[in-house]
Every structure is written in C-alpha cells, then in structure tokens.
Amino acid sequence: MLAKRIIPCLDIKEGKTVKGVNFENLKSVGDPVEMALNYCRDGADELVFLDISATVEGRKTFTSLVEKIAANINIPFTVGGGISTVEDAERLLKAGADKISVNSAAVKDPSFIDRLKEKFGSQFIVAAIDAKQINGKWMVTTHAGRVVTERELFEWAVEVEKRGAGEILFTSMDHDGTKNGYACEVYKRLNSLLGIPIIASGGAGNGEHIKEVLGSAGCADAALAASIFHYGEVSIPALKEELHKSGIPVRRIKNKE
C-alpha cells in the first residue's frame, strides 16, 4: 500500500506567506522559504504554494520565490494560483516546481488540461476542484467559492482525470475554515470513481480529522492543511507517529543528524 502524504499549504502574497479567511483579512505568518525548510525537517511529504497576488509584479515575485524554494528544499512541491496558459505553467516548472495546480482556467476551458498533458505529461498536473452543496448536489465553484458553475463535482472529477490530470485536490467550501473535519463521505465516493490520487483539503482542525480522512472513512491519498501546521496546533512528527500507530501507512521521520 502506498504511503499516505501530509501536505502543508502556503498562501503567498508579494513574497510572504499569509493566512486569512477566503483570502480576506490577510496576515503575514512567515517567510515561505524558511517555513518550507522547517516543514522539510519535520517530515512533510510535499508542499503546496498558492500565489494569491493578482498583479503582474506579483507573478514575477512568485516565480523568483519558486526558484529560491527549489534551491533550498528536497521534497516535491506544487504551485498554483492564476495559471491560465501553457506558458504560465512552463515558467513555473522551469523555475523548479515539481507540479502545477489548475482550477478556474480548467473549468472555463477544459481542453486546457489536454494541452498541459500534451506538453508536460499527467504527472505535472494537479486539478484543484472547489465545490459546495447546493440543493443536495455538489456544485463546482470558482473565485474562492463565490462563483457557482454549472459543473457537478463528480462528473467534473471524472472528466479531468480522462483529460489527463495526474491528481485531484478537492476542497469542500462547506467545510473550509470550520476546523470541524473533512467531507469524508465525498472523498470516499471520489475514491470509488477515480484511479488517480486524491488530496483532501478543507476542514482540518486536529490530527483526528486527518486520521479520519486518510483512513477507511475518507480514503484520501493525502491530507492538505494550513493553519493547524502554521500555528503549531498539529506537529507533523507527532501526527505521523499517531497515523502509524493507527495502521495508516506513512513515511517515517528519519533520525536527525
């Protein structure tokens, strides 16, 4: 059985790691390269960096930051935020990113995933999907959940896999920020429909929530979280030890020299 992954997520604005709610009331929480190094030492399996700067200058700053991150860490990392062209993806991959995450641009033009696959291969593509329940159906949303599309979560997830995405990163907007746990029933259903790895996002409040979504209740392949790691509410070494004791396969922490 493949090891389950623990993935801290860092939102980046103007070269700094920030945290807020739906990208509002943002506060700086640290230097991204420094935080990335600390997460490496703590045993994070991968990292995700999301560029939330909207300006062209912000894009340049983010690309430069990706180069610094690539030069300093030895675990895979994914970058996302505003990637809407093959050129955007190429720029970030050349800067050192291992994978790119696409969301709104793929919803707007699904063939974008086909073009990315043709150029880079499926292993570089993470399809990020945000959805919320509306009238009993899980509907895909964009713009941090504010814009509801006509796409339904499960059919969209199947389509992005067919088009060439190598992984799915699903965030339940109903659970995001609540710290009440992940939408485990949704991950279990996605797991039954898809043949590619599924990253769970939205709702982590403690280690038990992560254990639940990675175990048989949720069947996700990886758990992504931000605040609980940034503010030290959950320690990755302690979390991995607990997951191991519960029979969930994880990569063990190597002894520090």
C-alpha positions in Angstrom: 0.0 0.0 0.0 1.3 3.4 -0.9 2.2 5.8 1.9 -0.3 8.5 2.7 1.0 12.0 2.4 0.9 15.1 4.7 1.0 18.3 2.7 1.2 21.8 4.3 -0.2 24.6 2.1 1.3 28.1 2.0 -0.7 31.0 0.5 1.8 33.5 -1.0 1.2 37.3 -1.5 4.1 39.6 -2.5 6.7 37.0 -1.5 5.3 36.4 2.0 3.2 33.5 3.5 -0.2 34.9 4.5 -3.3 33.5 6.1 -6.8 34.7 6.2 -10.4 33.6 5.5 -11.3 33.3 1.8 -8.2 35.5 1.1 -9.5 38.4 3.2 -8.1 39.9 6.4 -4.7 38.5 5.4 -1.9 38.4 7.9 1.8 37.5 7.3 2.7 34.3 9.1 6.3 33.9 8.0 9.0 33.7 5.3 8.0 30.9 2.8 11.5 29.6 2.2 12.1 29.4 6.0 8.8 27.7 6.6 9.4 25.3 3.7 12.7 24.3 5.2 11.1 23.7 8.6 8.4 21.6 7.1 11.1 19.5 5.3 12.8 18.9 8.6 9.5 18.0 10.3 8.8 15.3 7.7 6.2 16.9 5.4 5.9 14.7 2.3 5.1 17.6 -0.1 4.3 21.3 -0.1 1.8 23.4 -1.9 2.3 27.1 -2.6 -0.6 29.2 -3.9 0.1 32.6 -5.5 -2.7 34.9 -4.4 -1.1 38.1 -5.8 -3.2 39.4 -8.7 -0.7 41.8 -10.3 1.9 41.1 -13.0 4.6 42.2 -10.5 3.2 39.6 -8.1 3.7 36.9 -10.7 7.3 37.9 -11.1 7.8 37.9 -7.4 6.2 34.4 -7.2 8.4 33.0 -10.0 11.5 34.3 -8.2 10.3 32.7 -5.0 9.7 29.4 -6.7 13.4 29.4 -7.8 14.5 30.0 -4.2 12.3 27.3 -2.8 13.5 24.8 -5.4 17.1 25.6 -4.5 16.5 25.0 -0.8 14.2 22.1 -0.3 14.4 18.4 -1.2 10.8 17.4 -1.2 8.3 17.8 -4.1 6.2 20.9 -4.3 3.2 22.1 -6.3 2.5 25.7 -7.2 -0.8 27.2 -8.2 -2.8 30.4 -8.5 -3.7 32.1 -11.7 -2.2 29.6 -14.0 -4.2 30.1 -17.2 -1.8 29.3 -20.1 0.7 26.7 -21.0 3.3 29.5 -20.8 2.4 30.2 -17.2 2.9 26.5 -16.4 6.2 26.3 -18.3 7.6 29.4 -16.5 6.9 27.8 -13.1 8.1 24.4 -14.0 11.3 25.9 -15.3 11.7 27.8 -12.1 11.8 24.4 -10.3 8.2 23.5 -9.3 7.5 19.7 -9.5 3.8 20.1 -10.3 1.3 22.8 -11.1 -2.2 23.2 -9.8 -5.0 24.5 -12.1 -8.6 25.4 -11.2 -10.6 28.3 -12.7 -8.8 28.2 -16.1 -9.6 24.5 -16.4 -13.3 25.0 -15.5 -13.6 27.8 -18.1 -11.8 25.8 -20.8 -11.5 22.0 -20.0 -9.2 21.5 -23.1 -6.6 23.4 -21.1 -5.9 20.2 -19.2 -5.4 18.3 -22.6 -2.8 20.9 -23.7 -1.0 20.7 -20.4 -0.9 16.9 -20.6 0.4 17.0 -24.2 3.2 19.5 -23.2 4.3 18.2 -19.8 2.6 14.9 -19.0 0.0 14.0 -16.4 2.4 13.7 -13.5 2.8 17.5 -13.5 -0.9 18.3 -13.4 -3.0 18.7 -10.2 -6.6 19.5 -10.9 -7.9 21.6 -7.9 -11.6 21.5 -7.5 -13.6 23.6 -5.1 -17.3 22.7 -4.6 -20.2 23.3 -2.2 -23.6 21.6 -1.7 -26.5 23.4 -3.4 -29.9 21.8 -3.3 -28.4 18.4 -2.4 -25.8 18.5 -5.2 -22.1 19.2 -5.0 -21.5 22.0 -7.5 -18.1 23.2 -8.6 -17.3 26.8 -7.7 -14.6 29.3 -8.6 -13.2 32.5 -7.0 -12.9 31.0 -3.5 -16.4 29.6 -3.6 -18.1 32.8 -4.6 -19.0 31.9 -8.2 -21.1 28.7 -8.7 -20.7 27.0 -12.0 -22.9 24.5 -13.8 -20.5 21.7 -13.3 -21.2 18.9 -10.9 -18.3 17.7 -8.7 -18.2 14.0 -9.5 -18.7 14.3 -13.3 -16.1 17.1 -13.4 -13.6 15.0 -11.4 -14.1 12.0 -13.8 -13.6 14.4 -16.8 -10.4 16.0 -15.5 -8.9 12.5 -15.0 -9.9 11.5 -18.5 -8.3 14.7 -19.9 -5.0 14.0 -18.2 -4.8 15.3 -14.6 -2.5 13.3 -12.5 -4.1 14.1 -9.2 -7.2 15.7 -7.8 -7.1 18.3 -5.0 -10.7 18.6 -3.7 -11.7 21.4 -1.3 -15.2 21.4 0.3 -16.1 25.0 0.6 -18.7 24.0 3.1 -16.0 22.6 5.4 -13.2 25.0 4.6 -12.2 27.1 7.6 -14.6 25.4 10.0 -11.9 23.1 11.6 -14.8 20.6 12.1 -13.3 17.9 9.9 -13.1 17.0 6.2 -16.0 16.0 3.9 -15.1 12.3 4.3 -18.1 10.9 2.5 -17.2 12.9 -0.6 -13.6 11.6 -0.6 -14.8 8.1 -0.3 -17.1 8.5 -3.3 -14.3 10.2 -5.3 -12.0 7.3 -4.4 -14.5 4.8 -5.9 -14.8 6.8 -9.1 -11.2 7.7 -9.8 -7.9 5.9 -10.5 -5.7 8.9 -9.6 -4.6 10.1 -6.2 -7.0 12.4 -4.2 -5.7 15.2 -1.9 -8.2 16.2 0.8 -8.5 19.9 1.7 -10.9 21.9 3.8 -11.9 21.4 7.4 -8.8 20.1 9.2 -8.9 21.1 12.9 -6.8 18.4 14.5 -4.9 15.2 13.9 -8.0 13.1 14.4 -9.6 14.7 11.3 -6.5 13.9 9.2 -6.5 10.3 10.5 -10.2 10.0 9.6 -9.9 11.3 6.0 -6.8 9.2 5.3 -8.4 6.1 6.8 -11.3 4.0 5.6 -13.8 6.7 6.4 -12.4 9.0 3.7 -9.9 7.0 1.7 -8.0 10.1 0.5 -4.4 9.6 -0.5 -3.1 12.8 1.0 -4.2 15.5 3.5 -3.6 19.2 2.9 -3.9 21.8 5.7 -2.6 25.2 6.5 -3.4 26.9 9.8 -3.0 23.9 12.1 0.5 23.5 10.8 1.5 27.2 10.5 0.5 27.9 14.1 1.9 24.7 15.6 -1.5 23.3 16.6 -0.5 20.0 15.0 3.0 18.7 14.9 3.8 16.7 11.7 6.2 14.3 13.5 3.6 13.5 16.2 0.8 13.3 13.6 2.8 10.8 11.6 3.6 8.7 14.7 -0.1 8.6 15.5 -1.1 7.7 12.0 1.5 4.9 12.0 0.1 3.5 15.3 -3.4 3.6 13.8 -2.2 1.4 10.9 -2.2 4.2 8.3 1.0 3.9 6.1 3.1 7.0 6.3 6.7 7.8 5.5 8.5 7.7 8.9 10.7 10.6 10.1 14.4 9.9 9.6 16.6 10.5 12.6 18.1 13.9 12.6 21.9 14.1 12.5 
